Amino acid sequence: MKIEENTNNYAKINVNFKLKEIVKTVVKNKMSLISLVVLMIIVFIVIFGNFLTPYNPTEQSRTQIHQKISINHWFGTDEHGRDILSRILAATKLSVISGILCVLFSFAFGIVLGATAGYYEGKIDSLIMRFMDILLSLPSILLAITIMCILGRGFEKAILAIGIVNIPDYAMIVRGSILSEKQSDYVQASRVIGAKDSYIIFKSILPNVISSLIVRATLGISDAILSAAAIGFLGLGAQPPVAEWGDMLGRSRSYMFIYPHEAFFPGVAIFITVLAFNFLGDGLRDALDPKSREI
């Protein structure tokens, strides 16, 4: 047991990043720092959004239909008289959580499939990778829509569809990393002392490749939010009266040239959130990649 612990510690020493260095690099990058602040505000809205909405986001009013920007309604109202600001704040929680859940789903299955393929190789590798190639050969959004047509409409089904589509991204990263790492000295030492395959994969090898997975997961959240918005735009995601950015865009497209504010504000919310995750992902990539650091 002591030898296994020493081997595991040796593997951890090989991890090419430290928390302090990551924070320092992200803070130095202005765009990453701004994105981090924006995301902190978004997280605050996700947690306390129910207390910030000036109106009930699902309450309809026939006398307030298509109201323009005013003191009472800062972002105006929609075709049902619902306050757009309240709906955007309420939709923030759903949209961000959907992105995170999609990434967690893809992350978990991608690691298992990629680790299995890379470590055992042979027929298992060929079978898993051919399935990944099939998924990658199809446009992701079209594949997600196809899965949604099979599963039906709904928020949970949209998360499942987007999660399935993004599994190959993580599987490929893990497989390639394990193929390059499994011949390392610390892996061979683990085998000599009789460590189990699961221990070698998840305790010895994966800690050394987690940096690339963190970057991909951060960028993957923005991709998942965009995909969820696209599915919502088509009316396949969260169903009324639940507020969701993509659904709000889809329902406002008929009034886009008459009441542009109804499409503008949900679009801006998607744009800012996706951009913030992308810039933060770029900053983390610089922090976690030793080659990109300034010497």
Secondary structure in CASP SS format (residue, H / E / C, confidence):
PFRMAT SS
TARGET T0000
AUTHOR 0000-0000-0000
METHOD secondary structure of the structure
MODEL  1
M C 1.00
K H 1.00
I H 1.00
E H 1.00
E H 1.00
N H 1.00
T H 1.00
N H 1.00
N H 1.00
Y H 1.00
A H 1.00
K H 1.00
I H 1.00
N C 1.00
V C 1.00
N C 1.00
F C 1.00
K C 1.00
L H 1.00
K H 1.00
E H 1.00
I H 1.00
V H 1.00
K H 1.00
T H 1.00
V H 1.00
V H 1.00
K H 1.00
N C 1.00
K H 1.00
M H 1.00
S H 1.00
L H 1.00
I H 1.00
S H 1.00
L H 1.00
V H 1.00
V H 1.00
L H 1.00
M H 1.00
I H 1.00
I H 1.00
V H 1.00
F H 1.00
I H 1.00
V H 1.00
I H 1.00
F H 1.00
G H 1.00
N H 1.00
F H 1.00
L H 1.00
T C 1.00
P C 1.00
Y C 1.00
N C 1.00
P C 1.00
T C 1.00
E C 1.00
Q C 1.00
S C 1.00
R H 1.00
T H 1.00
Q H 1.00
I C 1.00
H C 1.00
Q C 1.00
K C 1.00
I C 1.00
S C 1.00
I C 1.00
N C 1.00
H C 1.00
W C 1.00
F C 1.00
G C 1.00
T E 1.00
D C 1.00
E C 1.00
H C 1.00
G C 1.00
R C 1.00
D E 1.00
I H 1.00
L H 1.00
S H 1.00
R H 1.00
I H 1.00
L H 1.00
A H 1.00
A H 1.00
T H 1.00
K H 1.00
L H 1.00
S H 1.00
V H 1.00
I H 1.00
S H 1.00
G H 1.00
I H 1.00
L H 1.00
C H 1.00
V H 1.00
L H 1.00
F H 1.00
S H 1.00
F H 1.00
A H 1.00
F H 1.00
G H 1.00
I H 1.00
V H 1.00
L H 1.00
G H 1.00
A H 1.00
T H 1.00
A H 1.00
G H 1.00
Y H 1.00
Y H 1.00
E C 1.00
G H 1.00
K H 1.00
I H 1.00
D H 1.00
S H 1.00
L H 1.00
I H 1.00
M H 1.00
R H 1.00
F H 1.00
M H 1.00
D H 1.00
I H 1.00
L H 1.00
L H 1.00
S H 1.00
L C 1.00
P C 1.00
S H 1.00
I H 1.00
L H 1.00
L H 1.00
A H 1.00
I H 1.00
T H 1.00
I H 1.00
M H 1.00
C H 1.00
I H 1.00
L H 1.00
G C 1.00
R C 1.00
G C 1.00
F H 1.00
E H 1.00
K H 1.00
A H 1.00
I H 1.00
L H 1.00
A H 1.00
I H 1.00
G H 1.00
I H 1.00
V H 1.00
N H 1.00
I H 1.00
P H 1.00
D H 1.00
Y H 1.00
A H 1.00
M H 1.00
I H 1.00
V H 1.00
R H 1.00
G H 1.00
S H 1.00
I H 1.00
L H 1.00
S H 1.00
E H 1.00
K C 1.00
Q C 1.00
S C 1.00
D H 1.00
Y H 1.00
V H 1.00
Q H 1.00
A H 1.00
S H 1.00
R H 1.00
V H 1.00
I C 1.00
G C 1.00
A C 1.00
K C 1.00
D H 1.00
S H 1.00
Y H 1.00
I H 1.00
I H 1.00
F H 1.00
K H 1.00
S H 1.00
I H 1.00
L H 1.00
P H 1.00
N H 1.00
V H 1.00
I H 1.00
S H 1.00
S H 1.00
L H 1.00
I H 1.00
V H 1.00
R H 1.00
A H 1.00
T H 1.00
L H 1.00
G H 1.00
I H 1.00
S H 1.00
D H 1.00
A H 1.00
I H 1.00
L H 1.00
S H 1.00
A H 1.00
A H 1.00
A H 1.00
I H 1.00
G H 1.00
F H 1.00
L C 1.00
G C 1.00
L C 1.00
G C 1.00
A C 1.00
Q C 1.00
P C 1.00
P C 1.00
V C 1.00
A C 1.00
E C 1.00
W H 1.00
G H 1.00
D H 1.00
M H 1.00
L H 1.00
G H 1.00
R H 1.00
S H 1.00
R H 1.00
S H 1.00
Y H 1.00
M C 1.00
F C 1.00
I C 1.00
Y C 1.00
P C 1.00
H H 1.00
E H 1.00
A H 1.00
F H 1.00
F H 1.00
P H 1.00
G H 1.00
V H 1.00
A H 1.00
I H 1.00
F H 1.00
I H 1.00
T H 1.00
V H 1.00
L H 1.00
A H 1.00
F H 1.00
N H 1.00
F H 1.00
L H 1.00
G H 1.00
D H 1.00
G H 1.00
L H 1.00
R H 1.00
D H 1.00
A H 1.00
L H 1.00
D C 1.00
P H 1.00
K H 1.00
S H 1.00
R C 1.00
E C 1.00
I C 1.00
END
